[in-house]
């Protein structure tokens, strides 16, 4: 049956090197492995995998995830702190629903993940930016923002951060700064902001290319003021729409007690059974190793191509993992204005202004290196160099 409706969110234009999409390479999605996992889930779990699921998520996957985190990170969280979600976006939306009210102040890094900003704005929240640098969130700046809010008789309800291989900057918060951040949030909760919670978007934690990242903020805080959000979108397949949340049991209980889950049970219940089988078969660890090797090569190809084809006044920091390179262009270049010129040469990116709530980012753009081939990355950098020359003449 023919239809004009699209099957996927991804839209690739013929002749355009798309460095804007933060998507995995379609050829790396484990179709055969997930087929095996689905067969195992149906054979073993049968009708229970197709029924309404437990609000917290199926116990099999929760136990596997807790054990896997223990193997990877040295400590297994207790199951009562784990909840299966429909990915990070659904978890963020759910947390805003149960933890905030319209008009509440939410602190966000600047720059930060632009689509998370959309979710937060959907709830009528007031977004207050916190400056960052090459090492991520500036804890000293956060302290100043909290003090300013306190003087106004106001308090922040949430702080949203992507501390590991940040989207869009690729920066990773070092251990000392992580410890200082957790300590500051704890002090803020006991000094007049008892409701402040730190939301740690940690979807790229396993996708490191040079060395493993520091411990998660959640592990440093031992739950309490930190909620950690993870996803299978980056390390398995985004179409699963499956992720997980680690939080204080009281937060988990508030989420599982929501009307939506009371009505329909756990989200993506069958998918969760399939992922549990995928993990049990040992396929997830194999896939993560493949992704690391492939994306490491593509990162290196893009960085080399930028050096070859862009003016010397362009700068960037080598990301230790994740999906993105955060490119700073020469003075006088506005990447929003440059974009149509770049697209006319046959390449695309996301302008930096989309990631900032404070009017910054004009000289920056985000380049994604995971979706396209090494040859296309080389060509995309060449076309960007051409676009810059046209723009500046």
WOQUI-V695937 format. One record per helix or strand of 3 or more residues. SS is the DSSP state (hx for helix, st for strand). FROM is the first residue (numbers start at 1). LEN is the number of residues. If there is no record, write none. Layout:
((SS,FROM,LEN) (SS,FROM,LEN))
This chain:
((hx,26,3) (hx,31,15) (hx,47,4) (hx,59,15) (hx,79,3) (st,82,4) (hx,87,13) (st,105,6) (hx,114,9) (st,126,8) (hx,139,13) (st,156,6) (hx,175,16) (st,197,5) (hx,217,5) (st,226,6) (hx,238,3) (st,243,4) (hx,249,8) (hx,259,6) (hx,269,12) (hx,283,27) (st,324,5) (hx,335,11) (hx,352,4) (st,364,5) (hx,374,18))
